[in-house]
C-alpha cells in the first residue's frame, strides 16, 4: 500500500488506543533494558463443534500478570518437570512442549487433553521489544467427550468462554476484549474451518508455521511482520514488496498475506 509511514524506530505517542499504548510502553522499556531472554512455552487450542460452527476455549488472564487482561488459549511456560528425554539421551523439545501444554490446560481450566490427539501447527517467537518473551509451541486438540466441565484456577485466569473465532475477532474490534497478535492470527486461521475434524486434518497435513515476529510502528498503529514481508529483514514497514503482516489499527486488525495467492486483507 501507499500509506505514509512514520520512522519505524519511533513509537507513536499521539494515540490513546490501548494496543498503541501497550506497544509504546514496550518500546520504551526495551530502549532502557534491552531484550529479555526467551522463555520456552506451550499452548493448546481446545476445539469443539457447536451448532454455529467451530468454537475454541478462551481464558481471560488476570490483569496483573504477563499478557494481563487479554483473552488467551490455555498454556504457559515449560517447567523442568515437563522434560521428555529422547532416544539419544537429549531433551525432546516437541514432546516436552506437548507435556507442558497438557499440564497447563489441566491447571488453568481443569480440561483434560489427549496428548496423542494434539496437532503441532505453529511456533511463535516474540519480537525483542516484548518485556516477557515466550517462545511458544502452538498445538490444537479436540475437546474430549468425557472431558468434564471447565473450571478455571481463579488465580492466573479470571474467566473462561467458548468463542467462535469470528466472534472473538469482532469483539476485539469492538473494544470488548483484547487479543495478542498470535491469538488473533490463530483465530483468523481457525475461522475458515467448518468443523473440528476439518481443522485438525488440515493443520496436521500442513508443515508447522514458524513466526518470528518483527515489530515496527506506522501511523496506522503497531505492525507485526513475518518472514516473506518486504519490510521484514530491515524492520522497515515502508519498504515495497510482498506483505505478510498484521497492522493493529484502532478499530480492526488488518492482516495481509500476499506471498502465495494474492492479497488477503481480513
C-alpha positions in Angstrom: 0.0 0.0 0.0 1.0 3.6 -0.4 0.2 4.7 3.1 2.7 7.2 4.5 4.6 5.5 7.3 6.4 7.0 10.3 10.0 6.1 11.1 9.7 2.5 12.3 12.2 3.2 15.1 9.9 5.8 16.7 6.8 4.8 18.6 3.5 6.6 18.3 2.8 8.9 21.2 -0.4 10.6 20.0 -2.8 7.7 20.2 -4.7 6.7 23.3 -5.8 3.3 22.0 -4.8 0.5 24.4 -2.9 -1.5 21.8 -0.9 1.5 20.9 -0.2 2.5 24.5 0.8 -1.1 25.2 3.4 -1.2 22.4 4.6 2.3 23.2 5.4 1.1 26.7 7.1 -2.0 25.4 9.3 0.2 23.2 10.3 2.5 26.0 11.2 -0.4 28.3 13.1 -2.2 25.6 15.1 1.0 24.9 16.1 1.2 28.6 16.6 -2.5 29.4 17.4 -4.3 26.1 16.0 -7.7 25.0 14.8 -10.2 27.5 15.6 -13.9 27.4 13.4 -16.3 25.5 11.2 -18.4 27.8 10.1 -21.8 26.4 6.3 -22.2 26.5 3.4 -24.2 25.0 -0.2 -23.6 24.4 -3.1 -25.7 23.3 -6.1 -24.6 21.3 -9.0 -26.7 22.6 -11.7 -27.0 19.9 -15.3 -28.3 19.9 -18.1 -28.4 17.4 -21.2 -26.3 18.1 -24.4 -25.6 16.2 -23.0 -22.4 14.7 -19.6 -23.8 13.8 -16.3 -24.4 15.5 -15.6 -23.0 19.0 -12.4 -22.6 20.9 -11.8 -22.4 24.7 -10.6 -18.9 25.6 -9.3 -17.9 29.0 -9.2 -14.4 30.5 -5.8 -13.5 32.1 -5.6 -11.8 35.4 -4.7 -8.2 34.6 -1.7 -8.2 37.0 0.4 -10.8 35.1 2.0 -11.2 31.7 -0.5 -10.6 28.9 -2.7 -9.3 31.7 -6.3 -8.6 30.7 -6.0 -10.5 27.4 -8.1 -13.5 26.3 -5.7 -16.4 25.5 -5.6 -20.1 24.9 -4.6 -22.4 27.8 -0.9 -22.5 28.1 2.2 -21.2 29.8 5.9 -21.7 30.4 7.6 -25.1 30.1 8.7 -26.4 33.5 11.8 -28.7 34.1 9.4 -31.4 35.3 7.8 -31.5 31.8 11.1 -32.6 30.1 10.9 -35.7 27.9 14.2 -37.3 27.0 14.5 -38.7 23.5 16.2 -41.9 22.4 19.5 -40.0 22.0 19.5 -39.0 25.7 18.8 -35.4 24.9 15.6 -33.5 25.7 12.9 -33.8 23.0 11.7 -30.2 22.7 8.4 -31.0 20.9 7.4 -33.9 23.2 8.3 -31.7 26.2 6.2 -28.9 24.9 3.3 -31.3 24.4 3.5 -32.4 28.1 3.6 -28.8 29.2 0.5 -27.9 27.1 -1.5 -30.8 28.6 -0.4 -29.8 32.1 -1.3 -26.1 31.6 -4.7 -27.0 30.3 -5.4 -29.1 33.3 -4.0 -26.5 35.8 -5.7 -23.4 34.2 -9.0 -24.8 33.2 -9.4 -28.4 34.6 -9.6 -29.6 31.0 -8.0 -32.9 30.0 -6.4 -33.0 26.6 -5.4 -36.3 24.9 -1.7 -35.8 24.0 -2.0 -38.3 21.2 -4.7 -36.2 19.6 -2.8 -32.9 19.7 -1.5 -31.4 16.4 1.5 -29.1 16.5 0.8 -26.4 13.9 2.9 -23.3 14.8 5.8 -21.9 16.8 5.9 -18.2 17.8 9.0 -16.2 18.8 8.1 -12.7 20.1 9.9 -9.6 19.0 12.8 -8.2 21.1 10.6 -5.3 22.2 8.4 -7.6 24.3 9.1 -7.4 28.1 8.4 -11.1 28.5 9.3 -13.3 25.5 7.6 -16.7 25.5 8.8 -18.8 22.6 5.7 -20.9 22.2 4.7 -24.2 20.6 1.0 -24.0 19.4 -1.0 -27.2 19.5 -4.6 -27.9 18.6 -6.8 -30.6 20.0 -10.4 -31.7 20.1 -12.3 -31.4 23.4 -12.8 -35.0 24.6 -16.4 -36.1 25.0 -15.7 -37.1 28.6 -13.5 -34.0 29.4 -15.9 -32.8 32.2 -16.7 -29.2 32.9 -14.3 -26.3 32.6 -13.1 -24.9 36.0 -10.7 -22.0 36.0 -8.0 -21.6 38.6 -9.2 -18.1 39.7 -5.6 -17.0 40.1 -3.9 -16.5 36.8 -7.2 -17.0 35.0 -10.3 -15.0 36.0 -12.9 -16.2 33.4 -13.4 -18.6 30.5 -15.7 -18.7 27.5 -16.2 -20.8 24.4 -16.0 -18.5 21.4 -16.4 -18.8 17.7 -13.2 -17.5 16.1 -15.0 -14.8 14.1 -16.9 -13.6 17.1 -13.7 -13.3 19.2 -12.2 -11.2 16.4 -15.2 -8.9 16.1 -15.4 -8.4 19.8 -11.8 -7.3 19.8 -12.6 -4.8 17.0 -15.5 -3.5 19.2 -13.2 -2.9 22.1 -14.9 -5.6 24.2 -11.9 -8.0 24.6 -8.1 -7.8 24.0 -6.2 -10.3 21.9 -2.4 -10.6 21.3 -1.3 -11.0 17.7 -0.5 -14.7 17.9 -4.0 -15.3 19.3 -5.7 -13.2 16.6 -3.7 -14.9 13.9 -4.7 -18.4 15.2 -8.4 -17.4 15.4 -8.2 -15.9 11.9 -6.9 -19.3 10.6 -9.5 -21.3 12.5 -12.3 -19.2 11.3 -12.1 -20.8 7.8 -12.9 -24.3 9.0 -16.4 -25.8 9.0 -15.7 -28.3 11.9 -13.1 -29.6 14.2 -12.3 -32.6 12.1 -11.6 -30.4 9.1 -9.4 -28.1 11.2 -7.3 -30.8 12.7 -6.9 -32.7 9.4 -5.7 -29.6 7.6 -3.4 -28.5 10.4 -1.9 -31.9 10.5 -1.3 -32.1 6.8 0.5 -28.7 6.7 4.0 -28.1 7.9 4.0 -26.1 11.2 4.4 -22.4 10.6 7.3 -20.5 12.3 6.5 -16.9 13.2 9.5 -14.9 14.4 7.8 -11.5 14.8 9.4 -8.2 13.9 7.5 -5.2 15.3 7.5 -1.6 13.9 5.4 1.4 14.2 3.4 3.1 11.5 0.9 6.0 11.6 -1.9 3.4 11.4 -0.6 1.7 14.6 1.9 -1.0 15.6 2.6 -3.6 12.8 3.8 -7.2 13.3 5.8 -8.5 10.3 6.7 -12.1 9.5 9.1 -13.8 7.0 8.1 -13.1 3.5 7.2 -9.5 4.1 9.1 -6.9 2.1 9.9 -4.9 5.3 10.7 -7.9 7.5 14.5 -8.1 7.2 15.1 -4.4 7.5 12.3 -3.9 10.1 11.1 -1.1 7.9 7.3 -1.4 7.1 7.6 1.2 4.3 9.7 -1.0 2.1 7.9 -2.2 -1.0 7.4 -5.9 -1.7 5.0 -8.6 -0.7 3.1 -8.3 2.6 2.9 -10.8 5.5 1.9 -8.6 8.4 -0.8 -7.6 10.9 -1.4 -3.9 11.4 -3.1 -3.1 14.7 -5.5 -0.4 13.6 -7.6 1.0 16.4 -10.9 -0.5 15.4 -9.7 -3.5 13.5 -6.7 -5.7 12.9 -5.7 -5.6 9.2 -4.0 -8.9 8.1 -2.1 -9.0 4.7 -0.6 -12.1 3.2 0.1 -12.0 -0.5 3.1 -14.4 -0.6 1.0 -17.2 -2.1 -2.4 -16.4 -3.6 -2.9 -12.7 -3.8 -3.6 -10.1 -1.1 -5.7 -11.4 1.7 -6.9 -8.5 3.9 -9.2 -9.6 6.6 
